C-alpha cells in the first residue's frame, strides 16, 4: 500500500470530475492512502471579495480529510478581465446585443461607480497573476511538509511539480510523476507568464522521475521540447457510466425517422474557447435546412459570455431550440447525455484546446453518442482512431453540415454511436490508474535493482 500525494491546480468544487479526482479515487479503491492538495478557485466578483482573496491565505479540509483546498495570496476569482469585455457571439448593432451589454453591466456592478471601482481593481490585480504562480509553491509546500512522508507525488502542471520536486529534495517523497494534463502556457493571458510557464514546464519535466501526457499530440510536443521518454495515459470515464446512461433512458433498436428532432448536447465550461457562439449560428442554418433540432448546454462559465449566448439565441430565434441547463451535479450527467444523439466537442482551435484531451469526449462515447469535433486537434485524432464522429473546421457552416449529415444519415449516425460505445471500454479510469501505478512500480523496481547491484 502506498501513500500518494496529488497536487493539482484544479478546484474540485469549481471543476468537478477532474483527472486528478478520478485517479485519486481509483487509487483509494485499490487500498492506497491519498491526500490531494488543490488550488481553490474563488468565484465572487464583488470588489471587497476580490480584495480579500488577493491578500489572504486560507486552507480547508474536505472529503474526509483526503482533500485540502488551498487559497494562496493573489488569488482573486478567475475571468475578471474577460468579464469586462463583450464576448463573441452577438452582433454589436442588434438591440439584443444592447440588452446583453446591460446584463453584462449588471453582472459587473449595478451602478457606474461600482463598475469603475471593479475596473480599477482588475487593472491593479490582473498583472499580479505571476505573483500567485510563485506564491502557490511555498504555500502548498508548507502544507505538504506538515503531513509526513509520501511514497509518490503525482503533480499536475509545472507549479505542482515544483512542490513535488522540493518534497523529494527534502526526503519527503520517493517518486515524482509529472502528469501533463494541459498545455499550460496557452491558458495564460500575459506574455511574461506564458514564457515563465513554458520554461518551468520543461525544467520540471526534466527533474521528474516520470512524465505522463494525456494525449499523443501533447506527448509528441513534450518529447521534442525535452528529449525525454513521455508515456501517454489518456483521460477516462467511470466503468459504470454506460450503464448509468442506459438506466436513465434505455435505447431501442426501433426504426427512427431521420427527420425527427436531433438532440445535441454540450457538457463543460461555457467560455469563449468553447465556440458555442459558432454553434448557435450553425443551429439557425440547420433549422433553416429543415432539420428539427434541440440543443442542451450543460455547464456554466464566464457570466459575460453566458449572457452573450443567451442574447444571441434570442436574436436568432432559437429560444425554443436551445436550453441553457447550467451546472448539474456530476452524478446527473448521465441522465442528460441519455437524452442526446450527438455530443459537441468543437472549440476555437487555439493551442490550449489543440493539445487537450477533453474528458467530455470519452463521456459522450460511453453514452453511445456520435461526436462532432474540430480539425487538427487531439479530439480529431480520437474520432478518427475510433470512427465515432466527424471533425470539421471551426466554422459555423462546417459545423452545420456535420449536424445535418448526422441528422439525415441515420445508418451513419448509428454506426458512429455503436463504435463510440465499443471504444469507450478502453478508457476506464480503473485501468488507466493501474497503468500509471504500474509505470511507477517499474521505475521503483529498476531503482532497487541498481541499488542491489551497487552493494
C-alpha positions, 0 to 999 in steps of 0.5 A, a space after each residue: 500500500 502506498 501513500 500518494 500525494 496529488 497536487 493539482 491546480 484544479 478546484 474540485 468544487 469549481 471543476 468537478 470530475 477532474 483527472 486528478 479526482 478520478 485517479 485519486 479515487 481509483 487509487 483509494 479503491 485499490 487500498 492506497 492512502 491519498 491526500 490531494 492538495 488543490 488550488 481553490 478557485 474563488 468565484 465572487 466578483 464583488 470588489 471587497 471579495 476580490 480584495 480579500 482573496 488577493 491578500 489572504 491565505 486560507 486552507 480547508 479540509 474536505 472529503 474526509 480529510 483526503 482533500 485540502 483546498 488551498 487559497 494562496 495570496 493573489 488569488 482573486 476569482 478567475 475571468 475578471 478581465 474577460 468579464 469586462 469585455 463583450 464576448 463573441 457571439 452577438 452582433 454589436 448593432 442588434 438591440 439584443 446585443 444592447 440588452 446583453 451589454 446591460 446584463 453584462 453591466 449588471 453582472 459587473 456592478 449595478 451602478 457606474 461607480 461600482 463598475 469603475 471601482 471593479 475596473 480599477 481593481 482588475 487593472 491593479 490585480 490582473 498583472 499580479 497573476 505571476 505573483 500567485 504562480 510563485 506564491 502557490 509553491 511555498 504555500 502548498 509546500 508548507 502544507 505538504 511538509 506538515 503531513 509526513 512522508 509520501 511514497 509518490 507525488 503525482 503533480 499536475 502542471 509545472 507549479 505542482 511539480 515544483 512542490 513535488 520536486 522540493 518534497 523529494 529534495 527534502 526526503 519527503 517523497 520517493 517518486 515524482 510523476 509529472 502528469 501533463 494534463 494541459 498545455 499550460 502556457 496557452 491558458 495564460 493571458 500575459 506574455 511574461 507568464 506564458 514564457 515563465 510557464 513554458 520554461 518551468 514546464 520543461 525544467 520540471 519535466 526534466 527533474 521528474 522521475 516520470 512524465 505522463 501526457 494525456 494525449 499523443 499530440 501533447 506527448 509528441 510536443 513534450 518529447 521534442 521540447 525535452 528529449 525525454 521518454 513521455 508515456 501517454 495515459 489518456 483521460 477516462 470515464 467511470 466503468 459504470 457510466 454506460 450503464 448509468 446512461 442506459 438506466 436513465 433512458 434505455 435505447 431501442 433498436 426501433 426504426 427512427 425517422 431521420 427527420 425527427 428532432 436531433 438532440 445535441 448536447 454540450 457538457 463543460 465550461 461555457 467560455 469563449 474557447 468553447 465556440 458555442 457562439 459558432 454553434 448557435 449560428 450553425 443551429 439557425 442554418 440547420 433549422 433553416 435546412 429543415 432539420 428539427 433540432 434541440 440543443 442542451 448546454 450543460 455547464 456554466 462559465 464566464 457570466 459575460 459570455 453566458 449572457 452573450 449566448 443567451 442574447 444571441 439565441 434570442 436574436 436568432 430565434 432559437 429560444 425554443 431550440 436551445 436550453 441553457 441547463 447550467 451546472 448539474 451535479 456530476 452524478 446527473 450527467 448521465 441522465 442528460 447525455 441519455 437524452 442526446 444523439 450527438 455530443 459537441 466537442 468543437 472549440 476555437 482551435 487555439 493551442 490550449 484546446 489543440 493539445 487537450 484531451 477533453 474528458 467530455 469526449 470519452 463521456 459522450 462515447 460511453 453514452 453511445 453518442 456520435 461526436 462532432 469535433 474540430 480539425 487538427 486537434 487531439 479530439 480529431 485524432 480520437 474520432 478518427 482512431 475510433 470512427 465515432 464522429 466527424 471533425 470539421 473546421 471551426 466554422 459555423 457552416 462546417 459545423 452545420 453540415 456535420 449536424 445535418 449529415 448526422 441528422 439525415 444519415 441515420 445508418 451513419 449516425 448509428 454506426 458512429 454511436 455503436 463504435 463510440 460505445 465499443 471504444 469507450 471500454 478502453 478508457 476506464 479510469 480503473 485501468 488507466 490508474 493501474 497503468 500509471 501505478 504500474 509505470 511507477 512500480 517499474 521505475 521503483 523496481 529498476 531503482 532497487 535493482 541498481 541499488 542491489 547491484 551497487 552493494 
